[in-house]
Amino acid sequence: MNPIEGQERWLNEQARNGWKLFKVGRLFYEFKASNPGEYQYAVDYIGNKSNQERIKYEEFISEMNITYYEKPIKLGHFSVGKIKYRPFADKGGKIATSRGMINRELLILEKKNDGKPFAIYSNIADKIEALKERRKPYIYFIVLTLLMGFYIYYIRKPLFSYTLWSYQNDDFKGILASGVLLGLLSIISVIRALQLSLAIRGLSGTVKTHE
Amino acid sequence: MGKVQEYPLTETAFLILLAMYQPNHGYGVMQFMMEKTSGRVVFGPGTLYGAINNLSKKGWIKALFVEKNERKKDYIITDLGKLQVEAEMKRLKEVYEIGEEILRNEGAETNEKV
């Protein structure tokens, strides 16, 4: 669950220590000094939203007196030039163009601390829905990895070849390297998908009796 | 217009509909909840956004004309929405009365034992 819950915990810890978010980039956060515990943070996944949906959502967030920061995560999408293909997204969100959607998969929300936990989704059905949306890219990536794995296995050709150090056409090394790389990436995806599934299962028991 | 579902409304939908008997926007709905439930009900922004869109799609609330300088979008409940609220009130009353009756009898029995 880490990319979101981990970030949330970390940001709230910074806030408790008197640091307010100021600017968020691809790989960095900038903080400004503030009163300890003055702000609280929550992180939302918006990678499934179309550009138009995202803008509408951000407008609404502003109306609620909540500050937001956009942040990229990288997972399960192809980039071709300035277009990203996200097969797991909602209608209208599948093809991401650099204008609005690429690198805006996470939304960090910030508001004044009112002493109550800052939850983006406040009923169980919504929480489950949000977790399912987050699980989609991982599942998609796992399927893709399996397909590539089969391709490598049956065609016996590597996905890429080393121009740097493979002087002779050493297909076997390439196959091995592709396999190991895909394997590592898919293990992370499997773990994340499982974590999310467990969280969904935990909530599904409650949704039968509670809202 | 007999479009009332046999299923109970969620508390989220019911409370938002009530908050929109007066023209209201997301932040206003939030304040309404805080005040009426003494802070018990706090809607997350994601939940509130989804619920308002959903109610609007169903035609139970409708967006009011937004003036250029006014950033906040106001909504108001429609006749169809009021129908849902009335049906829900009836259901809640029935359920509440059953609960009250049972608890009253339960209380009487306990007193007898003592």
Interface residues (C-beta under 8 A of the other chain):
Chain A: A42 D44 Y57 E59 F60 I61 S62 E63 M64 N65 I66 L109 K116 F118 A119 I120 Y121 S122 N123 A125 D126 A130 E211
Chain B: T10 E11 T12 H25 G26 Y27 M30 G39 V42 F43 G44 P45 G46 T47 L48 Y49 G50 I52 R71 K72 K73
